[in-house]
Amino acid sequence: MDTILWILTGGTLGWLSYVLLRFNEARGMSISIAIGAAGGLVGGKVLAPMFTSAAAADLSVPALFFAATAAAVLLVIGNLLYVRWGV
């Protein structure tokens, strides 16, 4: 359940970045959602257990914070890569 919530958090941030901030606009909304979902998964599964206790990493506010932060960082990196090198 927690993995699905992290993916949904990242996907929602990807959608919001596409709609509001126009990130990855040339590549499409599905790419923004996929990048955000991947960032949410990485943040929730990899980063949250490193920086929080094991019990708090499962389904908690800090784990969601790490998932959202990682999704936002990946979205910014993806946008910068596209603007700079067209990747």
PyMOL Python script that loads the backbone (N, CA, C, O; Angstrom):
from pymol import cmd

cmd.read_pdbstr("""\
ATOM      1  N   MET A   1       0.817  -1.194   0.000  1.00  0.00           N
ATOM      2  CA  MET A   1       0.000   0.000   0.000  1.00  0.00           C
ATOM      3  C   MET A   1       0.858   1.254   0.000  1.00  0.00           C
ATOM      4  O   MET A   1       0.541   2.237  -0.669  1.00  0.00           O
ATOM      5  N   ASP A   2       1.958   1.210   0.762  1.00  0.00           N
ATOM      6  CA  ASP A   2       2.808   2.391   0.841  1.00  0.00           C
ATOM      7  C   ASP A   2       3.477   2.681  -0.497  1.00  0.00           C
ATOM      8  O   ASP A   2       3.643   3.845  -0.859  1.00  0.00           O
ATOM      9  N   THR A   3       3.864   1.641  -1.241  1.00  0.00           N
ATOM     10  CA  THR A   3       4.495   1.840  -2.542  1.00  0.00           C
ATOM     11  C   THR A   3       3.532   2.511  -3.514  1.00  0.00           C
ATOM     12  O   THR A   3       3.931   3.392  -4.275  1.00  0.00           O
ATOM     13  N   ILE A   4       2.288   2.105  -3.492  1.00  0.00           N
ATOM     14  CA  ILE A   4       1.286   2.714  -4.365  1.00  0.00           C
ATOM     15  C   ILE A   4       1.085   4.176  -4.002  1.00  0.00           C
ATOM     16  O   ILE A   4       0.924   5.020  -4.884  1.00  0.00           O
ATOM     17  N   LEU A   5       1.094   4.479  -2.727  1.00  0.00           N
ATOM     18  CA  LEU A   5       0.926   5.860  -2.287  1.00  0.00           C
ATOM     19  C   LEU A   5       2.109   6.720  -2.703  1.00  0.00           C
ATOM     20  O   LEU A   5       1.916   7.874  -3.084  1.00  0.00           O
ATOM     21  N   TRP A   6       3.324   6.198  -2.641  1.00  0.00           N
ATOM     22  CA  TRP A   6       4.495   6.955  -3.084  1.00  0.00           C
ATOM     23  C   TRP A   6       4.447   7.206  -4.585  1.00  0.00           C
ATOM     24  O   TRP A   6       4.776   8.300  -5.043  1.00  0.00           O
ATOM     25  N   ILE A   7       4.037   6.197  -5.355  1.00  0.00           N
ATOM     26  CA  ILE A   7       3.931   6.358  -6.806  1.00  0.00           C
ATOM     27  C   ILE A   7       2.849   7.375  -7.140  1.00  0.00           C
ATOM     28  O   ILE A   7       3.035   8.212  -8.023  1.00  0.00           O
ATOM     29  N   LEU A   8       1.723   7.309  -6.443  1.00  0.00           N
ATOM     30  CA  LEU A   8       0.658   8.293  -6.688  1.00  0.00           C
ATOM     31  C   LEU A   8       1.084   9.708  -6.311  1.00  0.00           C
ATOM     32  O   LEU A   8       0.725  10.670  -6.990  1.00  0.00           O
ATOM     33  N   THR A   9       1.843   9.832  -5.236  1.00  0.00           N
ATOM     34  CA  THR A   9       2.348  11.149  -4.835  1.00  0.00           C
ATOM     35  C   THR A   9       3.264  11.720  -5.917  1.00  0.00           C
ATOM     36  O   THR A   9       3.115  12.875  -6.315  1.00  0.00           O
ATOM     37  N   GLY A  10       4.197  10.920  -6.383  1.00  0.00           N
ATOM     38  CA  GLY A  10       5.098  11.372  -7.440  1.00  0.00           C
ATOM     39  C   GLY A  10       4.381  11.652  -8.742  1.00  0.00           C
ATOM     40  O   GLY A  10       4.679  12.637  -9.417  1.00  0.00           O
ATOM     41  N   GLY A  11       3.434  10.793  -9.105  1.00  0.00           N
ATOM     42  CA  GLY A  11       2.661  11.011 -10.323  1.00  0.00           C
ATOM     43  C   GLY A  11       1.830  12.274 -10.260  1.00  0.00           C
ATOM     44  O   GLY A  11       1.705  12.992 -11.252  1.00  0.00           O
ATOM     45  N   THR A  12       1.261  12.549  -9.095  1.00  0.00           N
ATOM     46  CA  THR A  12       0.486  13.784  -8.921  1.00  0.00           C
ATOM     47  C   THR A  12       1.384  15.002  -9.051  1.00  0.00           C
ATOM     48  O   THR A  12       1.001  15.991  -9.676  1.00  0.00           O
ATOM     49  N   LEU A  13       2.572  14.940  -8.468  1.00  0.00           N
ATOM     50  CA  LEU A  13       3.513  16.046  -8.625  1.00  0.00           C
ATOM     51  C   LEU A  13       3.947  16.206 -10.070  1.00  0.00           C
ATOM     52  O   LEU A  13       4.124  17.330 -10.540  1.00  0.00           O
ATOM     53  N   GLY A  14       4.121  15.111 -10.776  1.00  0.00           N
ATOM     54  CA  GLY A  14       4.451  15.184 -12.202  1.00  0.00           C
ATOM     55  C   GLY A  14       3.345  15.835 -13.005  1.00  0.00           C
ATOM     56  O   GLY A  14       3.608  16.656 -13.884  1.00  0.00           O
ATOM     57  N   TRP A  15       2.123  15.473 -12.709  1.00  0.00           N
ATOM     58  CA  TRP A  15       0.992  16.083 -13.408  1.00  0.00           C
ATOM     59  C   TRP A  15       0.893  17.576 -13.089  1.00  0.00           C
ATOM     60  O   TRP A  15       0.678  18.392 -13.986  1.00  0.00           O
ATOM     61  N   LEU A  16       1.050  17.932 -11.805  1.00  0.00           N
ATOM     62  CA  LEU A  16       1.000  19.344 -11.422  1.00  0.00           C
ATOM     63  C   LEU A  16       2.132  20.148 -12.053  1.00  0.00           C
ATOM     64  O   LEU A  16       1.933  21.295 -12.452  1.00  0.00           O
ATOM     65  N   SER A  17       3.310  19.551 -12.143  1.00  0.00           N
ATOM     66  CA  SER A  17       4.421  20.276 -12.766  1.00  0.00           C
ATOM     67  C   SER A  17       4.161  20.488 -14.246  1.00  0.00           C
ATOM     68  O   SER A  17       4.567  21.509 -14.801  1.00  0.00           O
ATOM     69  N   TYR A  18       3.495  19.546 -14.896  1.00  0.00           N
ATOM     70  CA  TYR A  18       3.159  19.708 -16.310  1.00  0.00           C
ATOM     71  C   TYR A  18       2.090  20.783 -16.495  1.00  0.00           C
ATOM     72  O   TYR A  18       2.203  21.636 -17.376  1.00  0.00           O
ATOM     73  N   VAL A  19       1.065  20.736 -15.668  1.00  0.00           N
ATOM     74  CA  VAL A  19      -0.067  21.653 -15.833  1.00  0.00           C
ATOM     75  C   VAL A  19       0.284  23.070 -15.371  1.00  0.00           C
ATOM     76  O   VAL A  19       0.001  24.036 -16.079  1.00  0.00           O
ATOM     77  N   LEU A  20       0.886  23.198 -14.211  1.00  0.00           N
ATOM     78  CA  LEU A  20       1.117  24.522 -13.636  1.00  0.00           C
ATOM     79  C   LEU A  20       2.455  25.138 -14.031  1.00  0.00           C
ATOM     80  O   LEU A  20       2.514  26.325 -14.350  1.00  0.00           O
ATOM     81  N   LEU A  21       3.519  24.359 -14.016  1.00  0.00           N
ATOM     82  CA  LEU A  21       4.852  24.897 -14.256  1.00  0.00           C
ATOM     83  C   LEU A  21       5.344  24.707 -15.687  1.00  0.00           C
ATOM     84  O   LEU A  21       6.379  25.255 -16.065  1.00  0.00           O
ATOM     85  N   ARG A  22       4.616  23.941 -16.475  1.00  0.00           N
ATOM     86  CA  ARG A  22       4.961  23.651 -17.871  1.00  0.00           C
ATOM     87  C   ARG A  22       6.291  22.898 -18.000  1.00  0.00           C
ATOM     88  O   ARG A  22       7.014  23.092 -18.978  1.00  0.00           O
ATOM     89  N   PHE A  23       6.616  22.050 -17.034  1.00  0.00           N
ATOM     90  CA  PHE A  23       7.806  21.211 -17.129  1.00  0.00           C
ATOM     91  C   PHE A  23       7.556  20.119 -18.148  1.00  0.00           C
ATOM     92  O   PHE A  23       6.452  19.580 -18.221  1.00  0.00           O
ATOM     93  N   ASN A  24       8.564  19.787 -18.933  1.00  0.00           N
ATOM     94  CA  ASN A  24       8.502  18.706 -19.925  1.00  0.00           C
ATOM     95  C   ASN A  24       7.319  18.865 -20.870  1.00  0.00           C
ATOM     96  O   ASN A  24       6.723  17.876 -21.297  1.00  0.00           O
ATOM     97  N   GLU A  25       6.983  20.094 -21.192  1.00  0.00           N
ATOM     98  CA  GLU A  25       5.801  20.348 -22.012  1.00  0.00           C
ATOM     99  C   GLU A  25       5.947  19.770 -23.420  1.00  0.00           C
ATOM    100  O   GLU A  25       4.977  19.263 -23.982  1.00  0.00           O
ATOM    101  N   ALA A  26       7.136  19.840 -23.989  1.00  0.00           N
ATOM    102  CA  ALA A  26       7.327  19.334 -25.341  1.00  0.00           C
ATOM    103  C   ALA A  26       7.276  17.809 -25.400  1.00  0.00           C
ATOM    104  O   ALA A  26       6.944  17.241 -26.440  1.00  0.00           O
ATOM    105  N   ARG A  27       7.601  17.147 -24.300  1.00  0.00           N
ATOM    106  CA  ARG A  27       7.598  15.683 -24.285  1.00  0.00           C
ATOM    107  C   ARG A  27       6.246  15.095 -23.933  1.00  0.00           C
ATOM    108  O   ARG A  27       5.982  13.939 -24.262  1.00  0.00           O
ATOM    109  N   GLY A  28       5.395  15.839 -23.285  1.00  0.00           N
ATOM    110  CA  GLY A  28       4.058  15.357 -22.989  1.00  0.00           C
ATOM    111  C   GLY A  28       3.798  15.102 -21.519  1.00  0.00           C
ATOM    112  O   GLY A  28       4.717  14.985 -20.707  1.00  0.00           O
ATOM    113  N   MET A  29       2.516  15.019 -21.204  1.00  0.00           N
ATOM    114  CA  MET A  29       2.086  14.848 -19.829  1.00  0.00           C
ATOM    115  C   MET A  29       2.454  13.469 -19.289  1.00  0.00           C
ATOM    116  O   MET A  29       2.806  13.348 -18.115  1.00  0.00           O
ATOM    117  N   SER A  30       2.381  12.438 -20.109  1.00  0.00           N
ATOM    118  CA  SER A  30       2.671  11.091 -19.618  1.00  0.00           C
ATOM    119  C   SER A  30       4.130  10.954 -19.182  1.00  0.00           C
ATOM    120  O   SER A  30       4.423  10.215 -18.242  1.00  0.00           O
ATOM    121  N   ILE A  31       5.040  11.650 -19.844  1.00  0.00           N
ATOM    122  CA  ILE A  31       6.443  11.611 -19.444  1.00  0.00           C
ATOM    123  C   ILE A  31       6.625  12.294 -18.099  1.00  0.00           C
ATOM    124  O   ILE A  31       7.370  11.800 -17.252  1.00  0.00           O
ATOM    125  N   SER A  32       5.954  13.428 -17.888  1.00  0.00           N
ATOM    126  CA  SER A  32       6.044  14.120 -16.601  1.00  0.00           C
ATOM    127  C   SER A  32       5.504  13.257 -15.475  1.00  0.00           C
ATOM    128  O   SER A  32       6.087  13.210 -14.392  1.00  0.00           O
ATOM    129  N   ILE A  33       4.400  12.577 -15.721  1.00  0.00           N
ATOM    130  CA  ILE A  33       3.821  11.696 -14.703  1.00  0.00           C
ATOM    131  C   ILE A  33       4.755  10.523 -14.427  1.00  0.00           C
ATOM    132  O   ILE A  33       4.928  10.133 -13.272  1.00  0.00           O
ATOM    133  N   ALA A  34       5.360   9.955 -15.471  1.00  0.00           N
ATOM    134  CA  ALA A  34       6.272   8.823 -15.292  1.00  0.00           C
ATOM    135  C   ALA A  34       7.530   9.236 -14.522  1.00  0.00           C
ATOM    136  O   ALA A  34       7.992   8.497 -13.652  1.00  0.00           O
ATOM    137  N   ILE A  35       8.086  10.413 -14.838  1.00  0.00           N
ATOM    138  CA  ILE A  35       9.262  10.890 -14.115  1.00  0.00           C
ATOM    139  C   ILE A  35       8.911  11.143 -12.651  1.00  0.00           C
ATOM    140  O   ILE A  35       9.685  10.792 -11.760  1.00  0.00           O
ATOM    141  N   GLY A  36       7.764  11.743 -12.399  1.00  0.00           N
ATOM    142  CA  GLY A  36       7.340  11.994 -11.026  1.00  0.00           C
ATOM    143  C   GLY A  36       7.087  10.708 -10.258  1.00  0.00           C
ATOM    144  O   GLY A  36       7.450  10.601  -9.086  1.00  0.00           O
ATOM    145  N   ALA A  37       6.470   9.736 -10.908  1.00  0.00           N
ATOM    146  CA  ALA A  37       6.210   8.457 -10.245  1.00  0.00           C
ATOM    147  C   ALA A  37       7.513   7.732  -9.922  1.00  0.00           C
ATOM    148  O   ALA A  37       7.648   7.141  -8.850  1.00  0.00           O
ATOM    149  N   ALA A  38       8.469   7.778 -10.847  1.00  0.00           N
ATOM    150  CA  ALA A  38       9.771   7.158 -10.581  1.00  0.00           C
ATOM    151  C   ALA A  38      10.471   7.862  -9.418  1.00  0.00           C
ATOM    152  O   ALA A  38      11.084   7.211  -8.572  1.00  0.00           O
ATOM    153  N   GLY A  39      10.379   9.184  -9.379  1.00  0.00           N
ATOM    154  CA  GLY A  39      10.978   9.923  -8.271  1.00  0.00           C
ATOM    155  C   GLY A  39      10.314   9.605  -6.943  1.00  0.00           C
ATOM    156  O   GLY A  39      10.988   9.489  -5.920  1.00  0.00           O
ATOM    157  N   GLY A  40       8.996   9.465  -6.954  1.00  0.00           N
ATOM    158  CA  GLY A  40       8.292   9.092  -5.737  1.00  0.00           C
ATOM    159  C   GLY A  40       8.685   7.719  -5.237  1.00  0.00           C
ATOM    160  O   GLY A  40       8.835   7.506  -4.034  1.00  0.00           O
ATOM    161  N   LEU A  41       8.852   6.796  -6.153  1.00  0.00           N
ATOM    162  CA  LEU A  41       9.257   5.435  -5.783  1.00  0.00           C
ATOM    163  C   LEU A  41      10.673   5.425  -5.220  1.00  0.00           C
ATOM    164  O   LEU A  41      10.937   4.770  -4.212  1.00  0.00           O
ATOM    165  N   VAL A  42      11.580   6.144  -5.863  1.00  0.00           N
ATOM    166  CA  VAL A  42      12.963   6.213  -5.373  1.00  0.00           C
ATOM    167  C   VAL A  42      13.006   6.894  -4.006  1.00  0.00           C
ATOM    168  O   VAL A  42      13.699   6.433  -3.099  1.00  0.00           O
ATOM    169  N   GLY A  43      12.268   7.986  -3.867  1.00  0.00           N
ATOM    170  CA  GLY A  43      12.259   8.692  -2.589  1.00  0.00           C
ATOM    171  C   GLY A  43      11.685   7.868  -1.462  1.00  0.00           C
ATOM    172  O   GLY A  43      12.209   7.890  -0.348  1.00  0.00           O
ATOM    173  N   GLY A  44      10.618   7.141  -1.733  1.00  0.00           N
ATOM    174  CA  GLY A  44       9.983   6.343  -0.692  1.00  0.00           C
ATOM    175  C   GLY A  44      10.724   5.067  -0.354  1.00  0.00           C
ATOM    176  O   GLY A  44      10.808   4.690   0.815  1.00  0.00           O
ATOM    177  N   LYS A  45      11.267   4.388  -1.371  1.00  0.00           N
ATOM    178  CA  LYS A  45      11.925   3.102  -1.147  1.00  0.00           C
ATOM    179  C   LYS A  45      13.398   3.223  -0.788  1.00  0.00           C
ATOM    180  O   LYS A  45      13.917   2.407  -0.027  1.00  0.00           O
ATOM    181  N   VAL A  46      14.082   4.238  -1.328  1.00  0.00           N
ATOM    182  CA  VAL A  46      15.529   4.325  -1.129  1.00  0.00           C
ATOM    183  C   VAL A  46      15.902   5.407  -0.121  1.00  0.00           C
ATOM    184  O   VAL A  46      16.652   5.139   0.818  1.00  0.00           O
ATOM    185  N   LEU A  47      15.399   6.612  -0.299  1.00  0.00           N
ATOM    186  CA  LEU A  47      15.828   7.729   0.536  1.00  0.00           C
ATOM    187  C   LEU A  47      15.194   7.734   1.927  1.00  0.00           C
ATOM    188  O   LEU A  47      15.877   8.008   2.915  1.00  0.00           O
ATOM    189  N   ALA A  48      13.922   7.438   2.013  1.00  0.00           N
ATOM    190  CA  ALA A  48      13.243   7.482   3.315  1.00  0.00           C
ATOM    191  C   ALA A  48      13.849   6.519   4.331  1.00  0.00           C
ATOM    192  O   ALA A  48      14.058   6.928   5.474  1.00  0.00           O
ATOM    193  N   PRO A  49      14.145   5.258   3.985  1.00  0.00           N
ATOM    194  CA  PRO A  49      14.762   4.377   4.983  1.00  0.00           C
ATOM    195  C   PRO A  49      16.160   4.817   5.402  1.00  0.00           C
ATOM    196  O   PRO A  49      16.597   4.499   6.508  1.00  0.00           O
ATOM    197  N   MET A  50      16.871   5.545   4.537  1.00  0.00           N
ATOM    198  CA  MET A  50      18.211   6.005   4.898  1.00  0.00           C
ATOM    199  C   MET A  50      18.180   7.117   5.933  1.00  0.00           C
ATOM    200  O   MET A  50      19.081   7.221   6.765  1.00  0.00           O
ATOM    201  N   PHE A  51      17.145   7.951   5.883  1.00  0.00           N
ATOM    202  CA  PHE A  51      17.121   9.126   6.737  1.00  0.00           C
ATOM    203  C   PHE A  51      16.100   9.068   7.870  1.00  0.00           C
ATOM    204  O   PHE A  51      16.078   9.968   8.710  1.00  0.00           O
ATOM    205  N   THR A  52      15.270   8.056   7.920  1.00  0.00           N
ATOM    206  CA  THR A  52      14.304   7.905   9.003  1.00  0.00           C
ATOM    207  C   THR A  52      14.488   6.533   9.643  1.00  0.00           C
ATOM    208  O   THR A  52      15.240   5.698   9.140  1.00  0.00           O
ATOM    209  N   SER A  53      13.806   6.315  10.733  1.00  0.00           N
ATOM    210  CA  SER A  53      13.882   4.996  11.370  1.00  0.00           C
ATOM    211  C   SER A  53      13.132   3.978  10.519  1.00  0.00           C
ATOM    212  O   SER A  53      12.331   4.349   9.661  1.00  0.00           O
ATOM    213  N   ALA A  54      13.387   2.729  10.751  1.00  0.00           N
ATOM    214  CA  ALA A  54      12.777   1.678   9.937  1.00  0.00           C
ATOM    215  C   ALA A  54      11.260   1.670  10.067  1.00  0.00           C
ATOM    216  O   ALA A  54      10.551   1.419   9.093  1.00  0.00           O
ATOM    217  N   ALA A  55      10.765   1.943  11.261  1.00  0.00           N
ATOM    218  CA  ALA A  55       9.319   1.937  11.469  1.00  0.00           C
ATOM    219  C   ALA A  55       8.658   3.140  10.796  1.00  0.00           C
ATOM    220  O   ALA A  55       7.521   3.041  10.334  1.00  0.00           O
ATOM    221  N   ALA A  56       9.355   4.268  10.737  1.00  0.00           N
ATOM    222  CA  ALA A  56       8.772   5.472  10.149  1.00  0.00           C
ATOM    223  C   ALA A  56       8.864   5.474   8.635  1.00  0.00           C
ATOM    224  O   ALA A  56       8.211   6.293   7.988  1.00  0.00           O
ATOM    225  N   ALA A  57       9.654   4.585   8.051  1.00  0.00           N
ATOM    226  CA  ALA A  57       9.844   4.590   6.605  1.00  0.00           C
ATOM    227  C   ALA A  57       8.704   3.897   5.861  1.00  0.00           C
ATOM    228  O   ALA A  57       8.559   4.091   4.654  1.00  0.00           O
ATOM    229  N   ASP A  58       7.895   3.097   6.549  1.00  0.00           N
ATOM    230  CA  ASP A  58       6.857   2.351   5.850  1.00  0.00           C
ATOM    231  C   ASP A  58       5.773   3.261   5.287  1.00  0.00           C
ATOM    232  O   ASP A  58       5.682   3.428   4.071  1.00  0.00           O
ATOM    233  N   LEU A  59       4.970   3.837   6.128  1.00  0.00           N
ATOM    234  CA  LEU A  59       3.906   4.719   5.669  1.00  0.00           C
ATOM    235  C   LEU A  59       3.787   5.839   6.687  1.00  0.00           C
ATOM    236  O   LEU A  59       3.118   5.698   7.710  1.00  0.00           O
ATOM    237  N   SER A  60       4.442   6.946   6.394  1.00  0.00           N
ATOM    238  CA  SER A  60       4.461   8.046   7.334  1.00  0.00           C
ATOM    239  C   SER A  60       4.614   9.360   6.572  1.00  0.00           C
ATOM    240  O   SER A  60       4.864   9.379   5.367  1.00  0.00           O
ATOM    241  N   VAL A  61       4.460  10.439   7.301  1.00  0.00           N
ATOM    242  CA  VAL A  61       4.611  11.765   6.702  1.00  0.00           C
ATOM    243  C   VAL A  61       6.048  11.998   6.228  1.00  0.00           C
ATOM    244  O   VAL A  61       6.235  12.528   5.133  1.00  0.00           O
ATOM    245  N   PRO A  62       7.076  11.624   7.008  1.00  0.00           N
ATOM    246  CA  PRO A  62       8.437  11.817   6.486  1.00  0.00           C
ATOM    247  C   PRO A  62       8.710  11.021   5.202  1.00  0.00           C
ATOM    248  O   PRO A  62       9.396  11.514   4.307  1.00  0.00           O
ATOM    249  N   ALA A  63       8.188   9.815   5.107  1.00  0.00           N
ATOM    250  CA  ALA A  63       8.384   9.020   3.894  1.00  0.00           C
ATOM    251  C   ALA A  63       7.693   9.679   2.701  1.00  0.00           C
ATOM    252  O   ALA A  63       8.247   9.698   1.602  1.00  0.00           O
ATOM    253  N   LEU A  64       6.495  10.216   2.905  1.00  0.00           N
ATOM    254  CA  LEU A  64       5.822  10.940   1.826  1.00  0.00           C
ATOM    255  C   LEU A  64       6.578  12.209   1.456  1.00  0.00           C
ATOM    256  O   LEU A  64       6.629  12.581   0.284  1.00  0.00           O
ATOM    257  N   PHE A  65       7.165  12.875   2.446  1.00  0.00           N
ATOM    258  CA  PHE A  65       7.970  14.056   2.172  1.00  0.00           C
ATOM    259  C   PHE A  65       9.173  13.703   1.303  1.00  0.00           C
ATOM    260  O   PHE A  65       9.468  14.417   0.345  1.00  0.00           O
ATOM    261  N   PHE A  66       9.867  12.619   1.621  1.00  0.00           N
ATOM    262  CA  PHE A  66      11.001  12.195   0.814  1.00  0.00           C
ATOM    263  C   PHE A  66      10.558  11.789  -0.583  1.00  0.00           C
ATOM    264  O   PHE A  66      11.258  12.079  -1.553  1.00  0.00           O
ATOM    265  N   ALA A  67       9.418  11.126  -0.709  1.00  0.00           N
ATOM    266  CA  ALA A  67       8.915  10.741  -2.021  1.00  0.00           C
ATOM    267  C   ALA A  67       8.591  11.980  -2.857  1.00  0.00           C
ATOM    268  O   ALA A  67       8.929  12.037  -4.040  1.00  0.00           O
ATOM    269  N   ALA A  68       7.941  12.961  -2.253  1.00  0.00           N
ATOM    270  CA  ALA A  68       7.591  14.181  -2.979  1.00  0.00           C
ATOM    271  C   ALA A  68       8.833  14.986  -3.348  1.00  0.00           C
ATOM    272  O   ALA A  68       8.913  15.533  -4.448  1.00  0.00           O
ATOM    273  N   THR A  69       9.788  15.061  -2.448  1.00  0.00           N
ATOM    274  CA  THR A  69      11.018  15.806  -2.722  1.00  0.00           C
ATOM    275  C   THR A  69      11.820  15.150  -3.843  1.00  0.00           C
ATOM    276  O   THR A  69      12.317  15.840  -4.733  1.00  0.00           O
ATOM    277  N   ALA A  70      11.948  13.845  -3.808  1.00  0.00           N
ATOM    278  CA  ALA A  70      12.686  13.135  -4.852  1.00  0.00           C
ATOM    279  C   ALA A  70      11.976  13.281  -6.204  1.00  0.00           C
ATOM    280  O   ALA A  70      12.634  13.427  -7.234  1.00  0.00           O
ATOM    281  N   ALA A  71      10.654  13.241  -6.204  1.00  0.00           N
ATOM    282  CA  ALA A  71       9.906  13.425  -7.451  1.00  0.00           C
ATOM    283  C   ALA A  71      10.134  14.825  -8.007  1.00  0.00           C
ATOM    284  O   ALA A  71      10.340  14.989  -9.209  1.00  0.00           O
ATOM    285  N   ALA A  72      10.097  15.833  -7.141  1.00  0.00           N
ATOM    286  CA  ALA A  72      10.314  17.203  -7.590  1.00  0.00           C
ATOM    287  C   ALA A  72      11.727  17.386  -8.141  1.00  0.00           C
ATOM    288  O   ALA A  72      11.922  18.059  -9.153  1.00  0.00           O
ATOM    289  N   VAL A  73      12.704  16.787  -7.477  1.00  0.00           N
ATOM    290  CA  VAL A  73      14.087  16.907  -7.942  1.00  0.00           C
ATOM    291  C   VAL A  73      14.256  16.230  -9.299  1.00  0.00           C
ATOM    292  O   VAL A  73      14.904  16.791 -10.182  1.00  0.00           O
ATOM    293  N   LEU A  74      13.696  15.056  -9.483  1.00  0.00           N
ATOM    294  CA  LEU A  74      13.796  14.384 -10.775  1.00  0.00           C
ATOM    295  C   LEU A  74      13.069  15.153 -11.872  1.00  0.00           C
ATOM    296  O   LEU A  74      13.522  15.169 -13.016  1.00  0.00           O
ATOM    297  N   LEU A  75      11.958  15.787 -11.542  1.00  0.00           N
ATOM    298  CA  LEU A  75      11.259  16.594 -12.533  1.00  0.00           C
ATOM    299  C   LEU A  75      12.076  17.815 -12.950  1.00  0.00           C
ATOM    300  O   LEU A  75      12.110  18.172 -14.127  1.00  0.00           O
ATOM    301  N   VAL A  76      12.722  18.444 -11.995  1.00  0.00           N
ATOM    302  CA  VAL A  76      13.574  19.596 -12.320  1.00  0.00           C
ATOM    303  C   VAL A  76      14.765  19.147 -13.167  1.00  0.00           C
ATOM    304  O   VAL A  76      15.111  19.806 -14.147  1.00  0.00           O
ATOM    305  N   ILE A  77      15.391  18.035 -12.795  1.00  0.00           N
ATOM    306  CA  ILE A  77      16.521  17.523 -13.573  1.00  0.00           C
ATOM    307  C   ILE A  77      16.079  17.153 -14.987  1.00  0.00           C
ATOM    308  O   ILE A  77      16.775  17.459 -15.956  1.00  0.00           O
ATOM    309  N   GLY A  78      14.936  16.502 -15.108  1.00  0.00           N
ATOM    310  CA  GLY A  78      14.423  16.160 -16.431  1.00  0.00           C
ATOM    311  C   GLY A  78      14.150  17.377 -17.286  1.00  0.00           C
ATOM    312  O   GLY A  78      14.425  17.376 -18.485  1.00  0.00           O
ATOM    313  N   ASN A  79      13.610  18.414 -16.675  1.00  0.00           N
ATOM    314  CA  ASN A  79      13.347  19.643 -17.414  1.00  0.00           C
ATOM    315  C   ASN A  79      14.654  20.318 -17.829  1.00  0.00           C
ATOM    316  O   ASN A  79      14.775  20.793 -18.958  1.00  0.00           O
ATOM    317  N   LEU A  80      15.626  20.361 -16.927  1.00  0.00           N
ATOM    318  CA  LEU A  80      16.914  20.969 -17.260  1.00  0.00           C
ATOM    319  C   LEU A  80      17.637  20.207 -18.368  1.00  0.00           C
ATOM    320  O   LEU A  80      18.238  20.818 -19.251  1.00  0.00           O
ATOM    321  N   LEU A  81      17.582  18.882 -18.326  1.00  0.00           N
ATOM    322  CA  LEU A  81      18.192  18.084 -19.385  1.00  0.00           C
ATOM    323  C   LEU A  81      17.546  18.357 -20.738  1.00  0.00           C
ATOM    324  O   LEU A  81      18.232  18.434 -21.757  1.00  0.00           O
ATOM    325  N   TYR A  82      16.241  18.500 -20.742  1.00  0.00           N
ATOM    326  CA  TYR A  82      15.558  18.759 -22.001  1.00  0.00           C
ATOM    327  C   TYR A  82      15.881  20.155 -22.529  1.00  0.00           C
ATOM    328  O   TYR A  82      16.126  20.327 -23.723  1.00  0.00           O
ATOM    329  N   VAL A  83      15.882  21.143 -21.648  1.00  0.00           N
ATOM    330  CA  VAL A  83      16.165  22.505 -22.081  1.00  0.00           C
ATOM    331  C   VAL A  83      17.600  22.641 -22.562  1.00  0.00           C
ATOM    332  O   VAL A  83      17.861  23.306 -23.565  1.00  0.00           O
ATOM    333  N   ARG A  84      18.529  22.015 -21.854  1.00  0.00           N
ATOM    334  CA  ARG A  84      19.950  22.178 -22.177  1.00  0.00           C
ATOM    335  C   ARG A  84      20.379  21.342 -23.370  1.00  0.00           C
ATOM    336  O   ARG A  84      21.003  21.868 -24.292  1.00  0.00           O
ATOM    337  N   TRP A  85      20.062  20.054 -23.378  1.00  0.00           N
ATOM    338  CA  TRP A  85      20.566  19.154 -24.397  1.00  0.00           C
ATOM    339  C   TRP A  85      19.490  18.520 -25.273  1.00  0.00           C
ATOM    340  O   TRP A  85      19.822  17.781 -26.200  1.00  0.00           O
ATOM    341  N   GLY A  86      18.240  18.781 -25.013  1.00  0.00           N
ATOM    342  CA  GLY A  86      17.168  18.229 -25.827  1.00  0.00           C
ATOM    343  C   GLY A  86      16.935  16.746 -25.623  1.00  0.00           C
ATOM    344  O   GLY A  86      16.395  16.068 -26.497  1.00  0.00           O
ATOM    345  N   VAL A  87      17.343  16.244 -24.471  1.00  0.00           N
ATOM    346  CA  VAL A  87      17.197  14.811 -24.183  1.00  0.00           C
ATOM    347  C   VAL A  87      15.845  14.556 -23.582  1.00  0.00           C
ATOM    348  O   VAL A  87      15.517  13.413 -23.265  1.00  0.00           O
TER     349      VAL A  87
END
""", "prot")
cmd.dss("prot")
cmd.show_as("cartoon", "prot")
cmd.util.cbc("prot")
cmd.orient("prot")
